[in-house]
Amino acid sequence: MKYRFYNAYVVTVNDFDEIFESGEVWVENEQITYVGRAKKDAEFLGFEQIDCGGDMLIPGFVNSHAHLPMTVLRGVGDERDFNGWWTENVRPIEVQFTEEDCYWSSLLGIAEMLEGGTTSALSMYFKEAGTIDAFKASKMRGVVAIKIHNMLPLEESEKDFEERFNEVEKGCDLITYFVQSHSIFSTDEPWLNLCTKMAKKHKLPQTIHLAETLGEVGECDKENGMSPVAYLENIGFFDYPTVIAHGVYVDKDDMEILRNNNVQVAINMSSNLKLGSGIAPIKAYQNSKVKLSLATDSASSNNSLDMFKEMYLASVVTKAVLNDASVVQAREVLRMATRGGAQALFIADRVGQLKQGYKADIVRVSVDGLNWQPNNNKISNLVYAATKRDVTMTMVNGKILYNNGKFFLGESIERIKEKCSHIVKRINGGKAIIE
């Protein structure tokens, strides 16, 4: 398909932060072939021409840390801290998940993300085959973290990983892979080392939850005499490209380690706030030149997969904590939500900005709503006033997957919702999880 989007406010998020007020974006098949000012004299044979009516075109959001199969657990364990939520509410339920459960729940999460302008996401979970199939069915761009199973003996865990990774489809432009260890508090050192070994062997990045709670930091100091960040550096975990999720409790020395090892941090502001875990020091990270991205975490701990909310909170919460309204500005969080996420997922050579030659992952945002009026500062409005309801179109890889309330996912929304409803009733003895 060929598309010409014209009469648009084009926010490129490129190296120069270019904006074209009456701009155009052309798409041919999977790629963007032109971004810039209007070219009314050009010929558009075979193009579907879409008048954006002044709406905004932005790069799709890149969610750098999520757990898509947990979407069916939305609302489970609410009003509890991390330990109570995870150990007493979530874990007893999720161990019952089948691969088919993970498929339908992942599709539900994918639909929610597309509705909110997210075009790429990393999902970190077990039974990865279900999530991989969901990404394939939906045609969304996915990054799937393959788990090191720490409950198996070490040699069996390595064999298990190799078998599961050998089964996944390689060379698919839309799906790439990471290696995952869950965390230092649930994974002993030999299995952490195995994660890095597999990452090096298969040339994959790795990801892990780290420094998420004070309890985790205190336990690590008690057992190892150092912080979680220092511990992973000490065992060589950061010898291969790594993205850590959360990074709430880090000090100046930790930030130096992260910067020196080129470790990237996925900020999960909503999840950490809701679980009472704390607030990631975004401005300090920026001052230390640590690379940042934004993420939603799961719909169980958040309880949404909304990157507009993550941008808003990353900015305004940091302003409030530091009593400084000038920090973490709108343009900065927009970059974290797009290019920052693409860098974290190692796909920044093809997505994260509107640029000729890049993949056509494009989001149209309506500026007609009352929340946009008067439209004095469009970038400010995008971060501080817009909501996911302002998204009218989400395109991934040159295909429109969401358009004005309609989804094109390979499965109907009605069937996805019905299947997910059956899942939660089955795993709770025929009743809804929350009555």
Secondary structure, 3 states (H helix, E strand, C coil): CEEEEEEEEEECCCCCCCEEEEEEEEEECCEEEEEEECCCCCCCCCCEEEECCCCEEEECEEEEEECHHHHHHCCCCCCCCHHHHHHHHHHHHHCCCCHHHHHHHHHHHHHHHHHCCEEEEEEECCCHHHHHHHHHHHCCEEEEEEECCCCCCHHHHHHHHHHHHHHCCCCCCCEEEEEEEEECCCCCHHHHHHHHHHHHHHCCCEEEEECCCHHHHHHHHHHHCCCHHHHHHHCCHHHCCEEEEECCCCCHHHHHHHHHCCCEEEECHHHHHHCCCCCCCHHHHHHCCCCEEECCCCCCCCCCCCHHHHHHHHHHHHHHHHCCCCCCCHHHHHHHHHHHHHHHCCCCCCCCCCCCCCECCEEEECCCCHHHCCCCCHHHHHHHCCCHHHEEEEEECCEEEEECCEECCCCCHHHHHHHHHHHHHHCCCCCCCCC
